[in-house]
């Protein structure tokens, strides 16, 4: 699939490439991003190059990972968001915001836009969100975007070689007043 661009009232969500390598590298020096995500730590320039020049284009090309940089109209990187295909009809969303742009609702806004796109253009009927227990900022974004917290999974995330418990939540098309591609029969 060819990368595409989404727009919200305040953001442009587009793929990242070579021109964004320095911004990605700079953002990933933030200890909070290194602590709460599964990026390498320490995060080196070659990690940013591999991400922007290999991982992102390959994910779009084979339809396994749709990565969007969250850009302000000024061109500043405000965050990153990815939708990973897990199985037919199921995807997982992950995100982070840059330190200087946190607390302004950008990541929530992008999460809703990317979720709508996944539901309407990628035939996703369930988006999952996972975050290590204790990552209250990620949890707050997920809840504001409409995700339902479903529980805690033991030893479900590996972060720098350490297994950790995580929260899991889901968002369904109906949560955003959108139709599903397959019938859904909730438990009584």
KERO-645405 format. One line per 2 residues: number of its first residue (from 0); their letters; for each residue x, y, z of N, C-alpha, C. Coordinates in steps of 0.2 Angstrom, whole numbers, plus 2048, in hexadecimal, padded with zeros to 3 digits. Each point is the difference from the previous one (the first is absolute). Example, Ala and Ser with C-alpha at 12.3 -4.5 7.8 and 13.67 -1.06 7.14 Angstrom:
<atoms>
0 = AS = 842,7E4,827,7FC,806,800,804,806,800 ~ 7FE,805,7FC,804,806,801,7FC,805,803
</atoms>
This chain:
<atoms>
0 = XX = 804,7FA,800,7FC,806,800,804,806,800 ~ 7FE,805,7FC,804,806,800,7FE,804,807
2 = XX = 805,804,803,7FF,804,805,7FB,805,7FF ~ 7FC,802,804,7FB,806,7FF,800,805,806
4 = XX = 7FD,805,7FF,800,806,805,7F9,801,802 ~ 7FF,801,807,7FA,801,803,801,807,803
6 = XX = 7FA,804,800,801,806,803,7FA,801,806 ~ 802,804,805,7FB,801,805,800,808,800
8 = XX = 7FC,803,805,800,807,801,806,803,801 ~ 805,7FC,804,806,804,802,806,7FC,7FD
10 = XX = 7FF,7FA,7FD,806,7FC,7FE,800,7FD,7F9 ~ 806,7FF,7FE,801,7FC,7FA,803,7F9,802
12 = XX = 7FD,7FB,7FF,802,7F9,801,803,7FD,7FA ~ 806,7FF,7FF,804,7FE,7FA,805,7FB,802
14 = XX = 802,7FC,7FB,806,7FC,801,806,804,801 ~ 805,7FD,804,806,803,801,805,7FD,7FB
16 = XX = 805,803,7FE,805,7FE,7FC,807,803,802 ~ 805,800,7FB,806,802,801,801,807,803
18 = XX = 7FB,805,7FD,800,807,802,7FE,801,808 ~ 7FD,7FB,803,7FE,800,807,805,7FC,805
20 = XX = 805,7FE,7FD,804,7FB,804,803,804,806 ~ 802,806,7FF,803,804,806,7FB,802,805
22 = XX = 7FA,802,7FE,7FA,801,805,7FE,7FA,804 ~ 800,7FA,7FC,7FF,7FA,804,805,7FF,805
24 = XX = 806,800,7FE,806,7FF,804,7FF,805,806 ~ 7FF,806,7FF,800,805,806,7FA,7FE,805
26 = XX = 7FB,7FF,7FD,7FA,7FE,804,801,7FA,804 ~ 803,7FB,7FE,801,7FA,803,806,800,805
28 = XX = 803,806,801,805,801,806,7FC,801,806 ~ 7FA,801,800,7FC,802,806,800,7F9,804
30 = XX = 802,801,806,800,7FA,805,7F9,7FD,800 ~ 7FA,804,800,7FA,7FD,801,7FE,7FB,7FA
32 = XX = 802,802,7FA,7FF,7FC,7FA,804,7FA,800 ~ 806,800,802,804,7FA,801,7FD,7FC,806
34 = XX = 7FE,803,805,7FD,7FC,805,7FA,7FC,7FF ~ 7FB,803,7FC,7F9,7FD,800,7FF,7FD,7F9
36 = XX = 805,801,7FB,7FF,7FC,7FA,805,7FB,7FF ~ 800,7FC,7FB,804,7FB,7FE,806,802,7FC
38 = XX = 801,806,7FF,806,802,7FC,806,7FF,803 ~ 806,7FF,7FC,806,7FE,804,802,806,804
40 = XX = 804,7FE,806,802,805,804,807,7FE,802 ~ 805,804,7FF,800,807,7FD,7FE,7FF,7F9
42 = XX = 7FD,806,7FE,7FD,801,7F9,805,803,7FC ~ 803,7FD,7FB,806,803,7FC,7FE,802,7F9
44 = XX = 804,804,7FD,7FE,803,7F9,7FE,7FA,7FC ~ 804,7FB,800,7FF,7FA,7FB,7F9,7FD,802
46 = XX = 7FD,800,806,7F9,7FE,801,7FB,804,7FC ~ 801,807,801,7FC,804,7FC,800,7FF,7F9
48 = XX = 806,800,7FD,801,7FE,7F9,7FC,7FA,7FE ~ 801,7FB,804,7FD,7F9,7FE,7F9,801,800
50 = XX = 7FD,803,805,7F9,801,801,7FD,804,7FA ~ 803,806,7FE,7FD,804,7FB,801,7FE,7F9
52 = XX = 806,7FC,7FF,802,7FE,7F9,7FE,7F9,7FF ~ 7FF,7FC,805,7FF,7F9,7FF,7F9,7FD,803
54 = XX = 7FF,801,806,7FB,7FD,804,7F9,803,7FD ~ 800,807,800,7FA,803,7FE,7FE,7FF,7F9
56 = XX = 804,801,7FB,7FE,7FE,7F9,7FF,7F8,7FF ~ 803,7FC,803,7FE,7F9,800,7FA,7FE,803
58 = XX = 7FE,803,805,7F9,7FF,803,7FB,802,7FC ~ 800,806,7FD,7FB,802,7FB,800,7FC,7FA
60 = XX = 806,7FE,7FD,800,7FC,7FA,7FD,7F9,801 ~ 801,7FD,806,7FD,7F9,801,7F9,800,804
62 = XX = 7FE,806,802,7FA,801,803,800,7FD,807 ~ 805,800,803,801,7FD,807,800,806,806
64 = XX = 803,805,7FE,800,806,805,800,807,7FC ~ 7FB,803,802,7FE,807,7FD,802,805,805
66 = XX = 806,803,7FF,803,805,805,7FF,807,7FD ~ 7FD,804,805,7FF,808,7FE,804,804,805
68 = XX = 804,805,7FD,802,805,804,7FB,805,801 ~ 7FF,803,806,7FB,805,802,804,807,7FF
70 = XX = 7FE,804,7FB,803,806,7FF,7FC,806,800 ~ 802,805,804,7FC,806,800,801,804,7FA
72 = XX = 7FC,805,7FE,800,804,7FA,807,803,7FF ~ 804,801,806,806,803,7FF,806,7FB,7FE
74 = XX = 7FE,7FA,7FF,804,7FB,7FE,803,7FC,806 ~ 7FF,802,806,803,7FD,806,7FD,7F9,802
76 = XX = 804,7FC,801,7FE,7F9,802,7FD,800,807 ~ 7F9,7FE,801,7FD,800,806,7FF,7FA,803
78 = XX = 802,7FA,7FC,7FF,7FA,803,800,7FB,7FA ~ 7FF,7F9,802,800,7FB,7FB,7FB,7FB,802
80 = XX = 7FD,7FD,7FB,7FA,7FB,801,801,7FB,7FB ~ 7FF,7FA,802,800,7FA,7FB,7FA,7FB,802
82 = XX = 7FD,7FE,7FA,7FB,7FA,800,803,7FA,7FD ~ 801,7FB,805,803,7FA,7FD,7FA,7FB,7FF
84 = XX = 800,7FC,7FA,7FC,7FB,7FF,801,7FA,804 ~ 7FC,7FE,804,801,7FA,804,7FD,7F9,7FD
86 = XX = 7FA,801,7FE,7FD,7FA,7FD,7FA,803,7FB ~ 7FD,7FC,7FC,7FA,803,7FC,7FB,804,805
88 = XX = 7FF,806,7FE,7FB,804,804,803,803,806 ~ 806,7FF,803,802,802,806,807,803,7FF
90 = XX = 800,806,803,807,804,800,801,802,807 ~ 806,802,801,803,803,806,802,807,7FF
92 = XX = 7FE,805,804,803,807,7FF,805,802,806 ~ 805,803,7FE,805,803,805,802,807,7FE
94 = XX = 802,803,805,801,807,7FF,805,803,805 ~ 803,806,7FE,804,804,805,7FF,807,7FE
96 = XX = 801,805,805,800,807,7FE,807,803,802 ~ 802,805,7FD,806,803,801,7FF,804,807
98 = XX = 806,801,804,7FF,803,806,7FD,807,800 ~ 803,804,7FB,7FE,807,7FF,7F8,801,7FE
100 = XX = 7FD,7FA,7FD,7F9,801,7FE,7FB,7FC,804 ~ 803,7FD,805,7FB,7FC,804,7FB,804,804
102 = XX = 7FA,7FD,802,7FB,804,804,7FC,804,7FC ~ 800,800,7F9,7FC,804,7FC,7FB,7FD,7FC
104 = XX = 7FF,7F9,801,7FB,7FC,7FD,802,7FE,7F9 ~ 806,801,7FD,802,7FE,7FA,800,7F9,7FE
106 = XX = 803,7FC,805,800,7F9,7FF,7F9,7FD,801 ~ 7FB,802,804,7FA,7FE,800,7FC,801,7F9
108 = XX = 801,806,7FE,7FD,802,7F9,803,7FC,7FB ~ 806,7FE,800,803,7FC,7FA,7FD,7F9,801
110 = XX = 800,7FE,806,7FD,7F9,802,7F9,7FF,7FD ~ 7FC,805,801,7F9,7FF,7FE,800,800,7F8
112 = XX = 804,805,7FD,800,800,7F9,803,7F9,7FD ~ 805,7FE,802,803,7FA,7FE,7FC,7FA,801
114 = XX = 7FC,800,806,7FB,7FA,801,7FA,801,7FB ~ 7FE,806,7FE,7FB,800,7FB,802,7FD,7FA
116 = XX = 806,802,7FE,803,7FE,7F9,801,7F8,800 ~ 802,7FD,806,801,7F9,800,7F9,7FD,800
118 = XX = 7FB,802,803,7F9,7FD,7FF,7FD,801,7FA ~ 801,806,7FC,7FD,801,7FA,804,7FE,7FA
120 = XX = 806,800,800,805,7FF,7FA,803,7F9,801 ~ 801,7FD,806,804,7FA,800,7FC,7FA,803
122 = XX = 7FA,801,800,7FB,7FB,802,802,7FD,807 ~ 802,804,805,802,7FE,807,7F9,801,803
124 = XX = 7FF,7FB,804,7FA,7FF,805,801,801,807 ~ 807,7FF,802,802,801,807,807,803,800
126 = XX = 801,805,803,806,803,801,802,7FF,808 ~ 806,7FD,801,802,7FF,807,806,805,801
128 = XX = 800,802,807,805,805,802,803,7FC,806 ~ 806,800,801,804,7FD,805,805,805,803
130 = XX = 801,800,806,805,805,803,802,7FC,807 ~ 807,801,801,802,7FD,807,7FC,803,806
132 = XX = 7FF,7FC,804,7FC,802,806,805,806,803 ~ 7FC,805,802,804,806,802,800,806,7FB
134 = XX = 7FF,7FF,7FA,801,805,7FB,7F9,803,800 ~ 7FF,805,805,7FA,803,800,7FE,805,7FB
136 = XX = 806,803,7FD,7FF,804,7FA,7FD,7FD,7FA ~ 802,7FA,7FF,7FE,7FC,7FA,7F8,7FE,801
138 = XX = 7FF,7FE,807,7FA,7FE,802,7FB,806,7FF ~ 802,806,802,7FB,805,7FF,7FE,802,7F9
140 = XX = 805,7FF,7FC,7FF,802,7F8,7FB,7FA,7FE ~ 801,7FA,801,7FC,7FB,7FE,7F9,801,803
142 = XX = 7FF,801,806,7F9,802,803,7FD,806,7FC ~ 804,805,7FF,7FD,806,7FD,7FE,7FF,7F9
144 = XX = 803,7FB,7FD,7FF,7FE,7F9,7FA,7FB,7FF ~ 7FE,7FE,806,7FA,7FC,800,801,7F8,801
146 = XX = 806,7FE,801,802,7F9,802,7FD,7FE,806 ~ 7FE,7FA,800,7FD,7FD,807,806,7FC,803
148 = XX = 801,801,806,805,7FC,803,7FE,7FA,802 ~ 803,7FA,7FE,7FE,7FA,800,803,7FC,806
150 = XX = 806,802,802,803,7FD,806,808,800,7FF ~ 803,7FC,804,807,7FF,801,802,7F9,7FD
152 = XX = 805,800,7FC,803,7FA,7FD,807,7FF,804 ~ 801,7FA,803,806,7FF,803,806,7FE,7FB
154 = XX = 806,803,801,806,7FF,7FC,7FE,800,7F9 ~ 7FC,805,7FD,7FE,801,7F9,804,805,7FC
156 = XX = 805,803,803,804,805,7FD,807,7FE,801 ~ 805,800,7FB,807,800,802,803,807,7FE
158 = XX = 803,803,805,803,806,7FF,807,7FF,802 ~ 805,801,7FB,807,7FF,801,802,7FA,804
160 = XX = 7FD,7FA,7FE,801,7FA,802,7FD,7FE,807 ~ 7FB,804,803,7FD,7FF,806,7F8,7FF,7FE
162 = XX = 7FE,7FB,803,7F8,7FE,7FF,7FD,805,805 ~ 7FA,803,7FE,7FD,805,804,7F8,7FF,7FF
164 = XX = 7FC,801,805,7F9,800,800,7FE,806,7FC ~ 7FA,7FF,7FC,7FD,806,7FD,7F9,800,800
166 = XX = 7FE,807,7FF,7F8,801,800,7FF,7FF,7F8 ~ 7F9,7FD,7FF,7FE,7FF,7FA,7F9,804,7FF
168 = XX = 7FF,803,7FA,7F9,803,7FF,7FF,7FF,7F9 ~ 7F9,801,7FE,7FE,7FF,7F9,7FC,806,7FE
170 = XX = 800,801,7FA,7FB,805,7FD,7FD,7FC,7FA ~ 7F9,800,7FF,7FD,7FD,7FB,7FD,806,7FB
172 = XX = 7FE,7FE,7FA,7FD,805,7FC,7FA,804,803 ~ 7FC,7FC,803,7FA,802,803,801,805,806
174 = XX = 806,800,803,802,805,805,801,807,7FD ~ 801,800,7F9,801,806,7FC,7FA,801,7FB
176 = XX = 7FA,7FD,802,7FA,800,7FC,801,7FE,7F8 ~ 805,7FB,7FF,801,7FE,7FA,7FE,7F8,7FF
178 = XX = 7FE,7FE,7FA,7FE,7F9,800,806,7FC,800 ~ 7FF,7F9,802,805,7FB,7FF,800,7FD,7FA
180 = XX = 805,7FC,7FE,800,7FD,7FA,7FD,7F9,801 ~ 800,7FD,806,7FE,7FA,802,7FB,801,805
182 = XX = 7FB,7FB,801,7FB,800,805,803,7FF,807 ~ 7FE,804,805,803,7FF,807,7FA,7FE,804
184 = XX = 801,7FB,804,7FB,7FD,805,803,801,807 ~ 7FF,805,804,803,801,806,7FD,7FA,805
186 = XX = 804,7FF,805,7FE,7FB,805,7FA,803,804 ~ 7FB,7FB,802,7FB,803,804,802,802,807
</atoms>
